[in-house]
Amino acid sequence: MTPGLMIAAPASGTGKTTVMLGLLRAFRDAGLRVQPFKSGPDYIDPAFHRAASGRPSFNLDSWAMAAGMLHGLGAKASDADLVLAEGSMGLFDGVATPGATGNGASADVARRMGWPVVLVIDVSGQAQSAAATALGFARYDPDVEIAGVILNRVASPRHERLARSGMAAVGLRVFGALPRRGDLKLPERHLGLVQASEHPDLDARIADYATFLRDHVDLDALRGAARAVGDPIEAVEAPRLAPPAQRIALAQDAAFSFVYPHMLAGWRDAGAEILPFSPLDDEAPAADADLVWLPGGYPELHAGRLAAAEHFRAGLIAHAQTRPVHGECGGYMALGQGLIDADGVRHAMAGLLGLVTSYERRKMHLGYRHATLVAPMAGAPVGTALRGHEFHYSTILDQPDPALAHVVDAEGTAVAETGSYRARVTGTFFHLIAPDA
């Protein structure tokens, strides 16, 4: 098995993503084949990982994925020299009720895959006290190995000496110390980082991160700390939904880009053909496609262009007369009657569903979802159980169509966002991750 590390942190906002990108590029520049992964249901970071490493990055999610799927995806690293997985939120942050395999925490994935954890610690505002935080993480779960720490946002050489002395006092290894730099933060918007495709200077940024990491982190020691899983579950082909169709017209542009890489890879591996098109460029889906799939994204930022895309809308409506159309989150909203942007302006959408949503009335909807279909959805029959994740800020003003599924959160509490359907057109607010185990 390929040795690996989980790059994690005590909390969000510590700078672990920029550390991850710098490490991926630095090891790649050293001639290593580095396989990236992302813990949890993040559909933005994997594109950054790919830009830094030159290899596709895949999500590993212990709440949504069965053990066989986790290890099957882990086998994507079989031809790599090193695995680097990026954690999400704080290392031990997961849900209260376990799902398909575990609770979705980064620590859960690290434990199951056998990867030691490197904690990125933001030491701004503290010195030796940072060691108390790191020691607590090291002792919280004896089955999760903390290999050491990278100190981030160090203010001065004296600050570094004090922080290092604290770590030495509790026996924790320091792999490096990163001086504070205001230009290392990637820009964000309401669903996370601004998408990789929107950074014209992304490669230069990542190259700068790599230089910074090489200058301040012991890369050889870090690689030496990586380990493969000691007693692996046999890696099997990841179970997944069969491709929803043979020829899938997939919307792909700045408005529709939130697709989990493992989903597309699974469809392609099973022989499906993906036919990309851009609604923002007023492109219609391929006339000979069997299914149109509109992923999530940021339609609210491009609502005016979408409303004016007459060729796209006409092609979508024509397709729906005879073949299925499915939308996830932003794609679901684009299938509705109208979308009200943050300024209160209403834009006409495709009108294939009755849904009306508003970004003027912002409310965060976030969490895992378990759905049982009460109507067919893009190749999946009634009764199919699905696991996914919902994250958006829109408010439903009208949803006159029948519910598509019975949907509950990770604790089994019913949620109002059930999705809906009309004839061959379906939509959900959750992003599909995996079939239920």
C-alpha positions as CSV (number, residue, x, y, z in Angstrom):
1,M,0.0,0.0,0.0
2,T,1.2,3.6,-0.7
3,P,2.3,5.4,2.4
4,G,0.2,8.5,3.3
5,L,-0.5,11.4,5.7
6,M,-3.6,13.2,6.7
7,I,-3.0,17.0,6.7
8,A,-5.5,18.2,9.3
9,A,-6.1,20.9,11.9
10,P,-7.8,21.6,15.2
11,A,-10.3,23.9,13.4
12,S,-11.2,25.5,10.1
13,G,-9.3,28.6,9.1
14,T,-5.8,27.5,10.2
15,G,-4.4,27.5,6.7
16,K,-4.3,23.8,6.0
17,T,-5.5,24.1,2.4
18,T,-2.6,26.4,1.4
19,V,-0.2,24.1,3.3
20,M,-1.7,21.1,1.4
21,L,-1.3,22.7,-2.0
22,G,2.2,23.8,-1.3
23,L,3.1,20.2,-0.1
24,L,1.5,18.6,-3.2
25,R,3.4,20.8,-5.6
26,A,6.7,20.6,-3.6
27,F,6.7,16.8,-3.6
28,R,5.6,16.8,-7.2
29,D,8.5,19.1,-8.1
30,A,10.8,16.6,-6.3
31,G,9.7,14.0,-8.8
32,L,7.2,12.1,-6.6
33,R,3.8,10.9,-7.8
34,V,1.5,12.3,-5.1
35,Q,-2.1,11.2,-4.8
36,P,-4.4,13.7,-3.2
37,F,-7.6,13.0,-1.4
38,K,-10.1,15.2,0.4
39,S,-11.9,14.1,3.6
40,G,-15.6,14.8,3.6
41,P,-18.1,16.3,1.2
42,D,-16.1,19.1,-0.3
43,Y,-16.6,19.6,-4.1
44,I,-14.3,22.6,-4.5
45,D,-10.9,21.6,-2.9
46,P,-10.3,18.6,-5.2
47,A,-9.9,20.9,-8.2
48,F,-7.2,22.8,-6.4
49,H,-5.5,19.5,-5.5
50,R,-5.5,18.4,-9.1
51,A,-3.9,21.7,-10.2
52,A,-1.2,21.3,-7.6
53,S,-0.5,17.6,-8.0
54,G,-1.4,16.8,-11.6
55,R,-3.6,14.0,-10.5
56,P,-7.3,13.8,-9.9
57,S,-8.3,14.1,-6.2
58,F,-11.1,12.1,-4.7
59,N,-13.4,12.6,-1.7
60,L,-13.3,10.0,1.1
61,D,-16.4,10.2,3.3
62,S,-17.0,7.6,6.0
63,W,-20.5,8.8,6.7
64,A,-21.7,8.4,3.1
65,M,-19.4,5.6,1.8
66,A,-19.3,2.0,2.7
67,A,-15.9,0.6,3.8
68,G,-15.4,-1.1,0.4
69,M,-16.0,2.1,-1.4
70,L,-13.5,4.0,0.9
71,H,-10.8,1.5,0.3
72,G,-11.6,1.1,-3.4
73,L,-11.1,4.8,-3.9
74,G,-8.0,4.6,-1.7
75,A,-6.6,2.1,-4.3
76,K,-6.5,5.0,-6.7
77,A,-3.1,5.6,-5.1
78,S,-1.7,2.2,-6.0
79,D,0.7,3.8,-8.6
80,A,1.7,6.8,-6.5
81,D,4.7,7.3,-4.3
82,L,2.9,9.2,-1.5
83,V,-0.7,10.0,-0.4
84,L,-1.6,13.4,1.0
85,A,-5.2,13.7,2.3
86,E,-6.6,17.0,3.4
87,G,-8.9,17.0,6.3
88,S,-12.1,19.1,6.8
89,M,-13.1,21.3,9.7
90,G,-11.4,20.2,12.9
91,L,-9.8,16.7,13.0
92,F,-12.4,15.1,15.1
93,D,-15.4,17.0,13.9
94,G,-18.1,14.7,12.5
95,V,-21.8,13.9,13.1
96,A,-23.3,12.4,16.2
97,T,-24.9,9.4,14.5
98,P,-22.6,7.1,12.4
99,G,-23.5,6.5,8.8
100,A,-22.4,3.9,6.2
101,T,-19.0,3.4,7.8
102,G,-18.4,6.1,10.4
103,N,-19.1,9.6,11.5
104,G,-17.5,11.5,8.6
105,A,-14.7,13.0,10.7
106,S,-11.2,13.4,9.2
107,A,-9.9,11.4,12.1
108,D,-12.2,8.6,11.2
109,V,-10.9,8.4,7.7
110,A,-7.3,8.6,8.9
111,R,-7.9,5.8,11.3
112,R,-9.5,3.5,8.7
113,M,-6.9,4.2,6.1
114,G,-4.0,3.9,8.5
115,W,-2.6,7.4,7.8
116,P,-0.7,9.4,10.5
117,V,-2.0,12.9,11.0
118,V,0.0,16.1,10.6
119,L,-1.7,19.0,12.5
120,V,-1.4,22.5,11.0
121,I,-1.5,24.7,14.1
122,D,-2.3,28.4,13.9
123,V,0.0,29.8,16.7
124,S,-1.0,33.4,16.3
125,G,-1.9,34.8,19.7
126,Q,-0.1,32.0,21.6
127,A,3.2,30.3,21.9
128,Q,3.8,27.4,24.3
129,S,0.1,27.2,24.8
130,A,-0.3,25.8,21.3
131,A,1.4,22.6,22.6
132,A,-1.5,22.0,25.0
133,T,-3.9,22.1,22.1
134,A,-1.8,19.7,20.1
135,L,-1.3,17.4,23.1
136,G,-5.0,17.2,23.6
137,F,-5.5,16.1,20.0
138,A,-2.7,13.6,20.3
139,R,-4.3,11.9,23.3
140,Y,-8.0,12.2,22.3
141,D,-8.1,9.0,20.4
142,P,-5.3,6.5,20.9
143,D,-6.1,4.9,17.5
144,V,-5.3,8.1,15.6
145,E,-1.6,8.7,15.3
146,I,-0.4,12.3,15.4
147,A,2.9,12.3,13.6
148,G,3.6,15.9,14.5
149,V,2.7,19.5,13.7
150,I,3.4,22.3,11.3
151,L,3.4,25.7,13.0
152,N,1.6,28.3,10.9
153,R,1.4,32.1,11.1
154,V,4.6,32.5,13.2
155,A,5.2,36.1,14.1
156,S,9.0,36.1,14.7
157,P,12.0,33.9,15.4
158,R,11.4,34.4,19.1
159,H,7.8,33.3,18.7
160,E,8.9,30.2,16.8
161,R,11.5,29.3,19.5
162,L,8.8,29.5,22.2
163,A,6.2,27.5,20.2
164,R,8.8,24.8,19.4
165,S,9.9,24.6,23.1
166,G,6.2,23.9,24.0
167,M,6.0,21.1,21.5
168,A,9.3,19.6,22.7
169,A,8.1,19.7,26.3
170,V,5.1,17.4,25.4
171,G,7.1,15.2,22.9
172,L,5.5,16.4,19.7
173,R,7.6,16.7,16.5
174,V,7.7,20.0,14.6
175,F,8.0,19.4,10.9
176,G,8.3,23.1,10.2
177,A,7.3,26.7,11.0
178,L,5.7,29.0,8.5
179,P,6.1,32.8,9.0
180,R,3.0,34.9,8.9
181,R,2.2,36.0,5.3
182,G,-1.0,37.8,4.5
183,D,-0.8,36.9,0.8
184,L,-1.2,33.2,1.3
185,K,-4.9,33.2,1.9
186,L,-7.1,32.1,-1.0
187,P,-10.2,34.2,-1.7
188,E,-13.5,32.7,-0.5
189,R,-17.2,33.2,-1.1
190,H,-20.3,31.8,0.6
191,L,-19.8,28.1,-0.2
192,G,-16.0,28.1,0.4
193,L,-13.0,28.9,-1.8
194,V,-13.5,30.7,-5.1
195,Q,-13.3,27.9,-7.6
196,A,-9.9,26.8,-9.0
197,S,-11.1,27.6,-12.6
198,E,-11.7,31.2,-11.6
199,H,-8.0,31.9,-10.7
200,P,-6.1,33.0,-13.8
201,D,-2.8,32.9,-11.7
202,L,-3.5,29.7,-9.8
203,D,-0.4,27.9,-11.0
204,A,1.8,30.8,-10.0
205,R,0.2,30.9,-6.6
206,I,0.7,27.2,-6.0
207,A,4.3,27.4,-7.2
208,D,4.8,30.2,-4.6
209,Y,3.2,28.1,-1.9
210,A,5.6,25.2,-2.8
211,T,8.6,27.5,-2.5
212,F,7.4,28.7,0.8
213,L,6.9,25.2,2.1
214,R,10.3,24.0,0.8
215,D,11.9,26.9,2.7
216,H,10.3,26.3,6.0
217,V,9.2,22.6,6.3
218,D,11.4,19.5,6.5
219,L,9.9,17.6,3.5
220,D,12.2,14.6,3.9
221,A,11.1,14.1,7.5
222,L,7.5,14.6,6.5
223,R,7.7,11.9,3.9
224,G,9.4,9.6,6.3
225,A,6.5,9.9,8.7
226,A,4.0,8.7,6.1
227,R,2.7,5.2,6.5
228,A,0.4,2.7,4.7
229,V,-2.5,1.1,6.4
230,G,-1.3,-1.7,8.6
231,D,-4.1,-4.2,8.3
232,P,-6.1,-3.0,5.3
233,I,-9.6,-4.1,4.4
234,E,-9.2,-5.7,1.1
235,A,-9.5,-3.0,-1.5
236,V,-12.5,-3.8,-3.7
237,E,-14.0,-2.0,-6.7
238,A,-16.0,0.9,-5.1
239,P,-19.7,0.1,-5.2
240,R,-21.6,3.0,-6.8
241,L,-24.8,3.7,-8.6
242,A,-24.8,2.4,-12.1
243,P,-24.4,5.2,-14.6
244,P,-27.8,6.9,-14.8
245,A,-27.6,6.8,-18.6
246,Q,-25.2,5.8,-21.4
247,R,-24.7,9.3,-22.8
248,I,-24.9,12.0,-20.2
249,A,-25.0,15.6,-21.1
250,L,-23.3,17.4,-18.2
251,A,-23.5,21.1,-17.6
252,Q,-19.9,22.4,-16.8
253,D,-19.0,26.0,-16.4
254,A,-18.7,28.6,-13.7
255,A,-22.4,28.3,-12.8
256,F,-22.4,24.5,-12.8
257,S,-19.3,22.8,-11.5
258,F,-20.0,21.0,-8.2
259,V,-19.6,17.3,-9.2
260,Y,-17.8,14.9,-7.0
261,P,-14.8,13.5,-9.0
262,H,-15.5,9.9,-7.9
263,M,-19.0,10.1,-9.4
264,L,-17.7,11.0,-12.8
265,A,-14.8,8.6,-12.7
266,G,-17.3,5.8,-11.7
267,W,-19.6,6.6,-14.6
268,R,-16.8,6.7,-17.1
269,D,-15.3,3.4,-15.7
270,A,-18.7,1.8,-16.2
271,G,-18.7,2.8,-19.8
272,A,-20.8,6.0,-19.8
273,E,-20.0,8.9,-22.1
274,I,-19.9,12.3,-20.6
275,L,-20.9,15.1,-22.9
276,P,-20.0,18.5,-21.4
277,F,-21.8,21.7,-22.4
278,S,-22.0,25.3,-21.1
279,P,-25.3,26.9,-20.3
280,L,-23.5,30.2,-19.6
281,D,-22.3,30.1,-23.2
282,D,-25.9,29.4,-24.3
283,E,-25.0,25.9,-25.4
284,A,-27.8,23.3,-25.6
285,P,-27.2,19.8,-24.3
286,A,-26.2,17.2,-27.0
287,A,-29.3,16.3,-29.0
288,D,-28.5,12.6,-28.8
289,A,-27.9,12.5,-25.0
290,D,-29.9,10.0,-22.9
291,L,-29.9,12.3,-19.8
292,V,-29.1,15.9,-18.9
293,W,-27.5,16.4,-15.6
294,L,-27.2,19.9,-14.1
295,P,-24.8,19.9,-11.2
296,G,-24.7,22.5,-8.4
297,G,-22.6,25.6,-8.5
298,Y,-23.3,29.3,-8.4
299,P,-26.3,30.0,-10.7
300,E,-27.2,33.0,-8.4
301,L,-24.0,34.8,-9.5
302,H,-24.9,34.3,-13.2
303,A,-28.8,34.4,-13.1
304,G,-29.0,37.1,-15.7
305,R,-26.9,35.2,-18.3
306,L,-28.9,32.0,-17.6
307,A,-32.2,33.8,-18.0
308,A,-31.0,35.1,-21.4
309,A,-29.6,31.8,-22.6
310,E,-32.5,30.9,-25.0
311,H,-30.7,28.2,-27.0
312,F,-29.8,26.4,-23.7
313,R,-33.4,26.7,-22.4
314,A,-34.9,25.5,-25.7
315,G,-32.6,22.5,-25.9
316,L,-33.3,21.6,-22.3
317,I,-37.1,21.8,-22.8
318,A,-36.9,19.7,-26.0
319,H,-34.9,17.0,-24.2
320,A,-37.3,16.9,-21.3
321,Q,-40.2,16.0,-23.7
322,T,-38.8,12.5,-24.2
323,R,-35.8,11.9,-21.8
324,P,-34.9,12.6,-18.2
325,V,-33.3,15.8,-16.8
326,H,-31.9,16.0,-13.3
327,G,-30.5,19.0,-11.3
328,E,-28.6,19.1,-8.0
329,C,-28.8,22.2,-5.8
330,G,-27.9,25.0,-8.2
331,G,-28.9,22.8,-11.1
332,Y,-32.2,22.2,-9.4
333,M,-32.8,25.9,-9.0
334,A,-32.0,26.5,-12.7
335,L,-34.8,24.0,-13.6
336,G,-37.4,26.0,-11.6
337,Q,-39.6,28.9,-12.5
338,G,-37.5,31.6,-11.1
339,L,-34.4,32.6,-9.1
340,I,-34.3,35.8,-7.0
341,D,-30.7,37.1,-6.7
342,A,-29.2,38.8,-3.7
343,D,-30.4,42.2,-5.0
344,G,-34.0,41.0,-5.1
345,V,-34.1,40.8,-8.9
346,R,-36.2,37.8,-10.1
347,H,-34.8,35.9,-13.1
348,A,-36.8,33.4,-15.2
349,M,-35.2,30.0,-15.2
350,A,-36.0,26.9,-17.4
351,G,-39.6,26.5,-16.0
352,L,-39.4,22.7,-16.1
353,L,-40.3,22.6,-12.4
354,G,-42.4,25.0,-10.3
355,L,-39.6,25.8,-7.9
356,V,-38.9,29.4,-7.0
357,T,-35.8,30.2,-4.8
358,S,-34.4,33.4,-3.3
359,Y,-30.9,34.5,-2.4
360,E,-32.3,37.8,-1.1
361,R,-33.6,35.8,1.9
362,R,-30.4,34.0,2.8
363,K,-30.5,31.0,5.1
364,M,-27.8,28.4,5.4
365,H,-28.8,24.8,4.8
366,L,-25.9,22.4,5.7
367,G,-25.5,18.8,6.5
368,Y,-25.6,15.1,5.4
369,R,-28.7,13.8,3.9
370,H,-30.2,10.3,3.6
371,A,-32.9,10.1,0.9
372,T,-35.3,7.4,-0.1
373,L,-36.8,8.0,-3.5
374,V,-40.6,8.1,-3.8
375,A,-40.4,8.7,-7.5
376,P,-37.8,7.6,-10.1
377,M,-34.7,9.8,-10.5
378,A,-32.3,9.6,-13.4
379,G,-32.1,5.9,-13.7
380,A,-32.7,5.1,-10.0
381,P,-36.1,3.4,-9.2
382,V,-38.6,4.2,-6.4
383,G,-37.3,2.9,-3.1
384,T,-33.6,3.6,-3.9
385,A,-31.7,4.9,-0.8
386,L,-29.1,7.5,-1.4
387,R,-26.5,9.3,0.7
388,G,-25.5,12.9,0.0
389,H,-24.8,16.3,1.4
390,E,-26.6,19.7,1.2
391,F,-24.9,23.1,1.4
392,H,-26.6,26.3,0.1
393,Y,-28.0,29.6,1.2
394,S,-31.1,29.8,-0.9
395,T,-34.7,29.9,0.5
396,I,-37.6,28.1,-1.2
397,L,-40.5,30.5,-1.9
398,D,-42.6,28.0,-3.8
399,Q,-42.4,24.3,-4.6
400,P,-45.7,23.2,-6.0
401,D,-44.5,19.8,-7.4
402,P,-44.6,16.5,-5.6
403,A,-41.8,15.5,-3.3
404,L,-39.1,13.4,-5.0
405,A,-37.8,11.7,-1.8
406,H,-38.2,11.3,1.9
407,V,-35.1,13.1,3.2
408,V,-33.6,13.0,6.7
409,D,-30.4,14.5,8.2
410,A,-27.6,12.5,9.8
411,E,-29.6,12.1,13.0
412,G,-32.7,10.9,11.2
413,T,-34.7,14.1,11.5
414,A,-36.8,14.9,8.4
415,V,-35.8,17.9,6.4
416,A,-38.1,20.1,4.3
417,E,-35.9,20.0,1.2
418,T,-37.3,16.8,-0.3
419,G,-36.5,17.6,-3.9
420,S,-39.3,17.5,-6.4
421,Y,-40.3,16.1,-9.8
422,R,-42.5,16.8,-12.8
423,A,-42.8,14.1,-15.5
424,R,-39.2,13.3,-16.5
425,V,-37.6,16.2,-14.7
426,T,-36.2,15.8,-11.2
427,G,-34.2,17.9,-8.7
428,T,-32.7,17.7,-5.3
429,F,-30.9,20.1,-3.0
430,F,-28.5,17.4,-1.8
431,H,-25.5,16.4,-3.8
432,L,-25.4,12.7,-4.4
433,I,-22.3,11.0,-2.9
434,A,-23.1,7.3,-2.8
435,P,-25.8,4.7,-2.8
436,D,-26.8,3.5,0.7
437,A,-24.6,0.6,1.9
